[in-house]
Amino acid sequence: MLQWTEEQRVLKETVRRLAREQIAPRAAELDELQEFPDDIYRLFVEQGLLKLKIPQEYGGVPADSATCCLVMEEIARVDASCSLLLINHQAGLGPLLTGLTEEQKARFFPTIAEEGHIVGFALTEPESGSDAASLQTRANKDGDGYRLTGTKCFITNGGKAEVYVLFATLDPSLKKKGITAFLVEQGAPGVRVGKKENKMGMRASPTTDLILEDAFVPEASRIGPEGEGWPILLKGLSETRILIAALAVGLADGATEAAARYAVERSQFGKPVSSFQGIQFMLADMLMGIETARSITYRAAMMQDQGDPLVRRYASMAKCYASDTAMRVTTDAVQMMGGYGYMKDYPVERMMRDAKILQIFEGTNQVQRMIIARDYLANL
Ligand SMILES: Cc1cc2nc3c(=O)[nH]c(=O)nc-3n(C[C@H](O)[C@H](O)[C@H](O)COP(=O)(O)OP(=O)(O)OC[C@H]3O[C@@H](n4cnc5c(N)ncnc54)[C@H](O)[C@@H]3O)c2cc1C
């Protein structure tokens, strides 16, 4: 049973109010224009939401995984793109928290926290998606640093992040053992933002290429030892998958509420459509799916906070189950509203498009199923 602390309850109510009053009215327009929400980003900075997880001694706000989940869930109830803005930033913070030395943390974190800098996360390449260990971006040793060359694609917050956590290889033949993580600054010589994608959903979240052309990164900006990028990556992925699950729960919940409110108002055959058993059964299935997804999501978050060794499997279960649920529930929300659900005048049309990516990024749901089964078999 989920029991919020008083602090978490207040935070949840505050974020819900902000989302309803300041994000919801902008959501349709941001989607249509495919615009980064500068005003909402500033609101997040003012509210300290970009500081979540950064240690207090470096100007941050300590927060456990469950607290971060409740923030992402509340924002996603009205706009998934805005929730993704924060989740991707957290995806960048994860490797920094795991891999940086205290000296490096003291150098990088205060600026990120004070200036409200967005941290990007750059792993995927045109030829390396699910098979992330096959990445080709090269890091060649050069004096007291490295020269990085390669192309990263599908980078969320591309062009808006001030720094990127970027994975490159010292030697592709070493596969996972060659992978090393770096902190790369936007605008540094040889670092260029490439084409911006035109997407089905999450349209207020920019997705771009990030191109490295002999870009110099000093040794002091390497995250963790050489060849240790892979374990740093894996640790962060579990945490981000749980946040994506929370986004999925919020998105599904928001779509259900919008559709149910409509069904109460809409009459056919002389009765509200919400009174028909066919609609009520659909609503019941939607609610059961959301509640089950929420349970596994917060269970995984608790396991993350407690350092449970099974968290990787549970993070994958949460991400996979919650995103499949969000896709099903948002599709049913459109169905419940009939032709009006298909129109851009109502939010469920956007929510259904936004849901699809949740089954694809941060490891596709096929990959999540592989992780779940393999981890179970390995621990039999
Ligand atoms: C909007 C968006 C935002 C993104 N943001 C970021 C970001 O910020 N940073 C970043 O680094 N990446 C990001 N990504 C990349 C994302 O994580 C990848 O798209 C995803 O991991 C899948 O890789 P792929 O697209 O190359 O698909 P592929 O790996 O080519 O997969 C194609 C199909 O094959 C299936 N498949 C692959 N291997 C197997 C297997 N072994 N068994 C069964 N099926 C398999 C997949 O499930 C999929 O259905 C983003 C992507 C999108 C679309």
The ligand as a Tripos MOL2 file, in Angstrom:
@<TRIPOS>MOLECULE
LIG
   53    58     1     0     0
SMALL
NO_CHARGES

@<TRIPOS>ATOM
      1 C1         11.4500   10.2770  -29.2700 C.3       1 LIG1
      2 C2         12.7080    9.5300  -28.9300 C.ar      1 LIG1
      3 C3         13.5370   10.0160  -27.9270 C.ar      1 LIG1
      4 C4         14.7210    9.3500  -27.6280 C.ar      1 LIG1
      5 N1         15.5890    9.8970  -26.6990 N.ar      1 LIG1
      6 C5         16.8340    9.3660  -26.5660 C.ar      1 LIG1
      7 C6         17.8320   10.0300  -25.7800 C.ar      1 LIG1
      8 O1         17.6030   11.0820  -25.1630 O.2       1 LIG1
      9 N2         19.0770    9.4830  -25.7280 N.ar      1 LIG1
     10 C7         19.3940    8.3250  -26.3800 C.ar      1 LIG1
     11 O2         20.5340    7.8810  -26.2990 O.2       1 LIG1
     12 N3         18.4550    7.6580  -27.1160 N.ar      1 LIG1
     13 C8         17.1960    8.1560  -27.2360 C.ar      1 LIG1
     14 N4         16.2570    7.5160  -28.0200 N.ar      1 LIG1
     15 C9         16.6260    6.2680  -28.6830 C.3       1 LIG1
     16 C10        15.8280    5.0620  -28.1970 C.3       1 LIG1
     17 O3         16.2490    4.6570  -26.9220 O.3       1 LIG1
     18 C11        15.9710    3.9580  -29.2690 C.3       1 LIG1
     19 O4         15.1760    4.3790  -30.3570 O.3       1 LIG1
     20 C12        15.5420    2.5880  -28.7780 C.3       1 LIG1
     21 O5         16.4390    2.1100  -27.8330 O.3       1 LIG1
     22 C13        15.4110    1.5530  -29.9170 C.3       1 LIG1
     23 O6         16.4790    1.5770  -30.7900 O.3       1 LIG1
     24 P1         16.1920    1.6530  -32.3830 P.3       1 LIG1
     25 O7         15.2510    2.7900  -32.5700 O.co2     1 LIG1
     26 O8         17.4950    1.7420  -33.0710 O.co2     1 LIG1
     27 O9         15.4460    0.3170  -32.7280 O.3       1 LIG1
     28 P2         16.1340   -1.0980  -33.1380 P.3       1 LIG1
     29 O10        17.0980   -1.4910  -32.0970 O.co2     1 LIG1
     30 O11        16.6110   -1.0090  -34.5390 O.co2     1 LIG1
     31 O12        14.8900   -2.0630  -33.0620 O.3       1 LIG1
     32 C14        13.9800   -2.3110  -34.1590 C.3       1 LIG1
     33 C15        12.9920   -3.3860  -33.7050 C.3       1 LIG1
     34 O13        13.6980   -4.6120  -33.4450 O.3       1 LIG1
     35 C16        13.4280   -5.0670  -32.1320 C.3       1 LIG1
     36 N5         14.5970   -5.7370  -31.5970 N.ar      1 LIG1
     37 C17        15.8910   -5.2940  -31.5760 C.ar      1 LIG1
     38 N6         16.6900   -6.2030  -31.0000 N.ar      1 LIG1
     39 C18        15.8950   -7.2380  -30.6230 C.ar      1 LIG1
     40 C19        16.1190   -8.4830  -29.9760 C.ar      1 LIG1
     41 N7         17.3320   -8.8650  -29.5900 N.pl3     1 LIG1
     42 N8         15.0510   -9.3040  -29.7650 N.ar      1 LIG1
     43 C20        13.8150   -8.9250  -30.1490 C.ar      1 LIG1
     44 N9         13.5350   -7.7690  -30.7700 N.ar      1 LIG1
     45 C21        14.5580   -6.9210  -30.9980 C.ar      1 LIG1
     46 C22        13.0650   -3.8070  -31.3510 C.3       1 LIG1
     47 O14        12.2920   -4.1040  -30.1940 O.3       1 LIG1
     48 C23        12.2800   -3.0350  -32.3960 C.3       1 LIG1
     49 O15        10.9650   -3.4960  -32.4250 O.3       1 LIG1
     50 C24        15.0460    8.1510  -28.3030 C.ar      1 LIG1
     51 C25        14.1930    7.6550  -29.2840 C.ar      1 LIG1
     52 C26        13.0520    8.3350  -29.6170 C.ar      1 LIG1
     53 C27        12.1960    7.8010  -30.7390 C.3       1 LIG1
@<TRIPOS>BOND
     1     1     2 1
     2     2     3 ar
     3     2    52 ar
     4     3     4 ar
     5     4     5 ar
     6     4    50 ar
     7     5     6 ar
     8     6     7 ar
     9     6    13 1
    10     7     8 2
    11     7     9 ar
    12     9    10 ar
    13    10    11 2
    14    10    12 ar
    15    12    13 ar
    16    13    14 ar
    17    14    15 1
    18    14    50 ar
    19    15    16 1
    20    16    17 1
    21    16    18 1
    22    18    19 1
    23    18    20 1
    24    20    21 1
    25    20    22 1
    26    22    23 1
    27    23    24 1
    28    24    25 2
    29    24    26 1
    30    24    27 1
    31    27    28 1
    32    28    29 2
    33    28    30 1
    34    28    31 1
    35    31    32 1
    36    32    33 1
    37    33    34 1
    38    33    48 1
    39    34    35 1
    40    35    36 1
    41    35    46 1
    42    36    37 ar
    43    36    45 ar
    44    37    38 ar
    45    38    39 ar
    46    39    40 ar
    47    39    45 ar
    48    40    41 1
    49    40    42 ar
    50    42    43 ar
    51    43    44 ar
    52    44    45 ar
    53    46    47 1
    54    46    48 1
    55    48    49 1
    56    50    51 ar
    57    51    52 ar
    58    52    53 1
@<TRIPOS>SUBSTRUCTURE
     1 LIG1         1 GROUP 0 **** ****
